[in-house]
Amino acid sequence: MSTGTSYATADLDEARAHVSRTFSEHDLRLVGGGLDFRLDLVPSARLTVGRMTYGADATLAGPAMRTCYHVNLATSGESRVSQHGRRETTGVGEAGVAFLPDGPLEVQWSPDAVQYALKFPKELLESHAAKLAGTPQGEPIHFDLTFDISSPGGRALVATAAFLHAELSRPGGLADMPLACHELEAALMTQLLMVVPSQFTGRLRRPGGSSRHRRIRAAVAYLDEHPERETSTADLAELAGIGPRALQAGFRDLVGMSPRAYLRAVRLDRVHEELARGGRPVTEVAASWGFYQPGHFARKYRERFGELPSRTAGR
């Protein structure tokens, strides 16, 4: 399996094209010259994980990203960022940056700035936040523009991002262990939600919650961790220690769908990850996750990802 892709160029248009294709459309301007751009991408299944530098005084300005949240974690240099009327300056070891999907943004990089650039699909991160907080799916996350990374939690977030990037870059590392990669991606999202202030912060740091919510969250976690198993509603209710009706109601409250629909969604996510990695035919991957009717599978896949499975596999 590929251990990642590196781009290096001194051409401004090439650098802009690489970053637009990987993260989001934008304009790129330089103060002076001497561009020394480098982007090291690694093959994370659900997230986009890169380490990037421009080697010049560079300014990026772009429209609302719409489909993703974007996080920058500096390892050297500083940057000046703005979104929704706020302007902040961040330096290495001091503050990270979290851009929201719904507003234009601007970033100015110092010539010595090197940053981990993380792209989180909007639906994925919002779904993860809802499951952790015990709230209905689909609530946008209102992150602060900048956040402290000098705290223990902030340093742990940076360390996890660095570990994920390093291991996915290493031959024989996490790129060859999809289940382990999936768990580390989830851990990175959880850390992000715990560290970056948002409307979810209080809920996530509040201990406990109701016994019923804890049981439902445990059932959701079980399906996340074992989607390959044939688990009936009765099996899941017994595992959670509640009745089938309470389980159904709890799933609709927590994730906005029935246990059966949630399991199908998790399996579709696994199919999407495998097709994105390539290597096996669409029908074979679909069947391995319990989708035996091609027409029905393709329709459900398109509803969830906005494209046909053949396009994901081809890309």
C-alpha positions in Angstrom: 0.0 0.0 0.0 1.1 3.5 -0.7 2.7 5.3 2.2 1.8 8.8 1.0 2.5 11.4 -1.6 4.8 14.4 -1.5 4.6 17.5 -3.7 7.4 20.0 -4.0 7.4 23.1 -6.3 8.7 26.6 -6.6 5.8 27.5 -9.0 3.0 29.5 -7.4 0.2 28.1 -9.7 1.3 24.5 -9.1 1.3 25.0 -5.3 -2.2 26.6 -5.4 -3.5 23.7 -7.6 -2.1 21.1 -5.2 -3.7 22.7 -2.1 -7.0 23.4 -3.8 -7.3 19.8 -5.0 -6.4 18.4 -1.6 -8.1 20.8 0.8 -10.2 23.7 -0.7 -10.3 26.2 -3.5 -8.4 29.4 -2.8 -6.2 32.2 -4.1 -2.5 32.3 -3.3 -0.4 35.4 -3.1 3.3 35.9 -2.2 5.0 38.9 -0.6 8.3 38.9 -2.5 9.4 35.6 -4.1 11.3 32.5 -3.3 8.4 30.0 -3.0 9.6 26.6 -1.6 6.4 24.7 -1.3 6.1 21.2 0.1 3.1 19.1 1.0 3.4 15.6 2.4 0.1 13.7 2.4 -0.6 10.3 4.0 -3.3 7.8 3.1 -5.8 8.3 6.0 -9.1 6.6 5.1 -11.6 9.1 6.3 -9.5 12.3 7.0 -7.0 14.3 5.0 -3.7 14.5 6.9 -0.8 16.5 5.5 2.3 18.4 6.6 2.8 21.6 4.7 5.1 24.6 4.2 5.4 27.4 1.7 8.9 28.6 2.6 7.7 32.1 1.8 5.5 35.0 3.1 2.3 33.5 1.6 -1.4 34.6 1.9 -4.2 32.2 1.2 -7.8 33.5 0.8 -10.8 31.3 -0.1 -14.6 31.0 -0.1 -16.5 28.9 2.4 -15.4 25.3 2.3 -19.0 24.0 2.9 -18.2 20.3 3.2 -15.4 20.2 5.8 -13.8 21.6 8.9 -10.1 22.4 8.6 -7.5 22.5 11.4 -3.9 23.8 11.3 -1.4 22.8 14.0 2.0 24.7 13.7 5.3 22.9 14.3 7.3 26.1 13.4 6.8 29.7 12.5 3.5 31.6 12.9 0.4 32.5 10.9 -2.3 35.2 11.0 -5.8 33.9 10.4 -9.3 35.4 9.9 -12.8 34.1 9.6 -16.3 35.5 10.5 -14.8 38.9 11.4 -12.2 37.5 13.8 -8.4 37.9 13.3 -5.9 36.1 15.3 -2.1 35.4 15.3 -0.9 32.0 16.2 2.6 30.7 16.9 4.2 27.3 17.4 3.3 25.7 20.7 0.7 28.4 21.4 -2.5 28.1 19.4 -4.1 25.9 16.8 -6.6 27.1 14.2 -10.1 25.6 13.5 -11.9 26.9 10.4 -15.6 26.4 10.0 -17.3 25.2 6.8 -19.7 28.2 6.5 -17.5 31.3 6.0 -14.7 32.7 3.8 -11.2 32.5 5.4 -7.8 34.0 5.1 -4.4 32.6 6.3 -1.0 34.4 6.2 2.0 32.1 6.6 5.5 33.2 7.8 8.4 32.0 5.6 9.4 29.5 8.3 5.9 28.2 9.0 5.4 24.4 8.9 2.0 23.0 9.9 0.0 19.9 10.1 -3.1 20.5 8.0 -6.1 18.3 8.9 -9.4 18.2 6.9 -12.4 16.6 8.6 -15.5 15.9 6.5 -18.4 17.8 7.9 -20.9 14.9 8.2 -18.3 12.7 9.8 -17.1 15.1 12.5 -20.7 16.3 13.3 -21.8 12.6 13.6 -18.9 11.9 15.9 -19.7 14.9 18.1 -23.4 13.9 18.3 -22.5 10.4 19.4 -20.1 11.6 22.1 -22.5 14.2 23.4 -25.7 12.2 23.2 -27.4 14.7 20.9 -29.3 14.3 17.6 -27.2 14.1 14.4 -26.7 17.1 12.2 -25.9 19.9 14.6 -23.1 22.2 13.2 -20.1 22.6 15.4 -19.3 26.2 16.4 -15.6 25.9 17.1 -13.6 29.0 18.3 -11.3 30.2 15.5 -8.1 29.5 17.6 -7.5 27.3 20.6 -4.8 26.6 23.2 -2.3 23.9 22.3 0.1 24.6 25.3 -2.3 22.8 27.7 -1.8 19.0 28.3 -4.9 18.3 26.1 -3.6 20.6 23.3 -0.2 19.0 23.4 -1.8 15.5 23.2 -3.8 16.6 20.2 -0.7 17.7 18.4 1.1 14.6 19.4 -1.7 12.4 18.0 -1.7 14.3 14.7 2.1 13.9 14.4 1.9 10.2 15.3 -0.9 9.5 12.8 1.1 11.3 10.0 4.3 9.5 10.9 2.8 6.0 11.1 0.8 6.4 7.9 4.0 7.5 6.2 5.9 4.4 7.4 5.9 1.3 5.2 4.2 -1.5 7.2 2.6 1.0 9.6 -1.0 2.0 10.2 -1.7 2.2 6.4 -1.6 -1.6 6.4 -3.9 -1.9 9.4 -7.3 -0.3 8.5 -9.0 -1.1 11.8 -6.2 0.5 13.9 -6.2 3.5 11.5 -10.0 3.8 12.0 -9.6 3.8 15.8 -6.8 6.4 15.7 -8.9 8.7 13.4 -11.7 8.5 15.9 -9.3 9.3 18.8 -8.1 12.3 16.9 -11.7 13.6 16.4 -12.5 13.0 20.0 -9.4 15.0 21.2 -10.3 17.8 18.8 -13.8 18.0 20.2 -12.4 18.0 23.8 -9.7 20.6 23.2 -11.3 23.2 20.8 -14.0 25.2 22.6 -17.5 24.8 21.1 -21.1 24.4 22.2 -20.3 20.7 22.8 -17.5 21.4 25.3 -19.6 21.5 28.4 -21.6 18.4 27.4 -18.4 16.4 26.6 -16.7 17.3 29.9 -19.8 16.7 32.0 -19.4 13.3 33.7 -22.0 10.6 33.5 -25.2 11.4 31.8 -28.4 9.4 32.2 -28.1 5.6 32.6 -30.2 5.1 29.5 -28.0 7.4 27.4 -24.9 5.6 28.6 -26.5 2.3 27.5 -27.4 3.6 24.1 -24.0 5.1 23.6 -22.5 1.7 24.5 -24.7 0.0 21.8 -23.7 2.6 19.2 -20.0 2.0 20.1 -20.5 -1.7 19.7 -21.9 -1.3 16.2 -19.0 1.1 15.3 -16.5 -1.5 16.5 -18.1 -4.7 15.2 -20.1 -3.8 12.0 -19.0 -7.1 10.5 -21.1 -9.1 13.0 -24.7 -10.1 12.4 -26.4 -8.3 15.3 -30.1 -8.2 15.6 -32.1 -5.6 17.5 -32.8 -8.2 20.2 -29.1 -9.0 20.5 -28.2 -5.3 20.8 -31.0 -4.7 23.4 -29.7 -7.6 25.5 -26.1 -6.2 25.2 -27.3 -2.8 26.3 -29.5 -4.2 29.1 -32.7 -2.5 27.9 -35.8 -3.5 26.1 -36.1 -3.4 22.2 -38.5 -0.5 22.3 -36.3 1.5 24.5 -33.4 0.7 22.3 -35.2 1.8 19.2 -36.3 5.1 20.8 -32.9 5.7 22.2 -31.2 5.3 18.8 -33.6 7.7 17.2 -32.9 10.2 19.9 -29.2 9.8 19.8 -28.3 9.2 16.1 -31.6 10.0 14.4 -32.2 6.5 13.0 -33.0 2.9 13.9 -30.3 0.4 15.0 -30.6 -1.4 11.7 -30.3 1.8 9.7 -27.3 2.8 11.8 -25.5 -0.5 11.2 -26.2 -0.2 7.5 -24.6 3.4 7.6 -21.5 2.1 9.4 -21.1 -0.7 6.8 -21.5 1.8 4.0 -18.7 3.8 5.6 -16.5 0.7 5.6 -17.3 0.0 2.0 -16.4 3.6 1.2 -13.1 3.3 3.0 -12.2 0.1 1.1 -13.2 1.5 -2.3 -11.1 4.6 -1.7 -8.0 2.4 -0.9 -8.6 0.4 -4.1 -7.6 -3.2 -4.8 -10.9 -5.1 -5.0 -13.9 -4.9 -7.3 -17.0 -2.9 -6.1 -19.3 -6.0 -6.0 -16.8 -8.0 -4.0 -16.3 -5.2 -1.4 -20.0 -4.6 -1.2 -20.8 -8.3 -0.7 -18.1 -8.6 2.0 -20.2 -6.1 4.0 -23.5 -7.7 3.4 -24.7 -5.8 0.4 -25.8 -8.4 -2.2 -28.2 -6.4 -4.4 -26.2 -4.1 -6.6 -29.0 -1.7 -7.5 -30.2 -1.3 -3.9 -26.6 -0.9 -2.7 -25.7 1.7 -5.3 -28.8 3.8 -4.4 -28.0 3.7 -0.7 -24.3 4.5 -1.3 -25.2 7.5 -3.5 -27.6 8.8 -0.9 -24.8 8.7 1.7 -21.8 9.9 -0.3 -23.2 11.8 -3.2 -21.6 9.6 -5.8 -21.8 6.1 -7.2 -19.4 3.4 -5.7 -17.8 3.0 -9.1 -16.7 6.6 -9.1 -15.1 6.2 -5.6 -13.3 3.1 -6.8 -12.1 4.7 -10.0 -10.8 7.8 -8.2 
